[in-house]
Amino acid sequence: MGGCFSKPKPGADLPTVELKIEVVLPEKERGKEELSASGKGSPRAYQGNGTARHFHTEERLPTPHPYPSPQDCVEAAVCHVKDLENGQMREVELGWGKVLLVKDNGEFHALGHKCPHYGAPLVKGVLSRGRVRCPWHGACFNISTGDLEDFPGLDSLHKFQVKIEKEKVYVRASKQALQLQRRTKVMAKCISPSAGYSSSTNVLIVGAGAAGLVCAETLRQEGFSDRIVLCTLDRHLPYDRPKLSKSLDTQPEQLALRPKEFFRAYGIEVLTEAQVVTVDVRNKKVVFKDGFKLEYSKLLLAPGSSPRTLSCKGKEMENVFTIRTPEDANRVVRLARGRNVVIVGAGFLGMEVAAYLTEKAHSVSVVELEETPFRRFLGERVGRALMKMFENNRVKFYMQTEVSELRGQEGKLKEVVLKSSKVVRADVCVVGIGAVAATGFLRQSGIGLDSRGFIPVNKMMQTNVPGVFAAGDAVTFPLAWRNNRKVNIPHWQMAHAQGRVAAQNMLAQEAEMNTVPYLWTAMFGKSLRYAGYGEGFDDVIIQGDLEELKFVAFYTKGDEVIAVASMNYDPIVSKVAEVLASGRAIRKREVETGDMSWLTGKGS
């Protein structure tokens, strides 16, 4: 394989540190964390037609100068050496901004204080094993380097200089870094002379969600300087898809994960509205819908999933939507204002859309086959508590039934008829009944698919075909801490992690998937966090107050805790994720007593 490579730095063995932070209930400052931007958006992405484009890689993005001049820096004494115990964190003020000060194994470290993903205060997170884990969504940062070690998000933290003089701790930082609060890792640029012109590429990535983008960025971070082409069915550059159902009227440019200048600067070519119809693994070639052919050396398949649609009479009626793109979400919220909305499916997408539309629509109704929302995922009791919150916000539920017909006038939706014979008024219908892997184009390729259409991969994200990797919602992979059980986990955070592992193995680094799954949802300004893999749970142990929505739920199978969910109990989910990531099993008896000392490092 051509291109320039730099050897990966070997990961230093970090000493194990017990978790020492108390479980803190959140303050009101959290508010609308889920809707805060993950970074400034860019103007609308250029339209694509399936043909390769040439980018001018000399265009540069502004980055902090590696050696800032003295007048660009600020230095101050921030505390006495004895002010912090080992394993403690504190936010300190440096004049131009705040810094996270960490004391670990007798050493002080100073880092950016906000998680670059959605701006969570890291001081409320979890310090363990030489890294700090975000309290909101579980991203992890190395305290010695500031580097992002687990996802979600793309950027790392700035690391600032620390010195001890006369028992005082001094921190020195560039003013620009203090204000930016995020650091994009150093990346190689594309030096391939054929970039943008030829019909061959070194790396082709099909799908520009989190897995595809992280794969491309990881390759550049690891020094890979050959051609990378990223193709997507979307008309936009990679964007923050989880926000679509949480904030439906967010504009595409506000969702962009990276500005278009970023892709130009690092020579990552993006083909928008580009549909791959066949993959020829023998000749290492893909064919696009418009006939354009592209050869590759290494291939990442990250096509994601397609929403399931209704199969009932009237399904082709106007104003019946699945939510897949920003345009879908924007249209739903525009048409729903002051009208009657019916949502089919009480999973994460359906419930997030219902919550968002309650203040905008005249009425919101939810139709669901199960007895309670989220029942299979969160269990009966948690599902019922969340259902009550929705009912208190005027959402009407039709449970244990499904849609038998959609009726309209002049092609426009007017009524949803249920199998229970109930007729519900509806001007807009949003369908959220799950998704199927978008892998139809691979059926004749020789790349293995299972009976449900998922692409099975090993721990290194390799398919059955050498040089072909897969990641994201369309794969099943062995989950290390559940005895390598083959699972499909369509979470945003998992897609990031899989994209990175795929890139590392394209470069023969022998990386393996070992991330603990972490997800979140936001409804009515409240956040629910979840870590682990709870499929097949046989009991739920609840601590706290479900009625007040201030609780932690432990999902157990036999004697073992396999997942945890919480509301208003930060940073407990991040704590549990960190315990699971360390390889320690959590026993059912440890969570049954209500004594959380085992989590804070003070118990057995």
Disulfide bonds with the S-S distance in Angstrom:
none
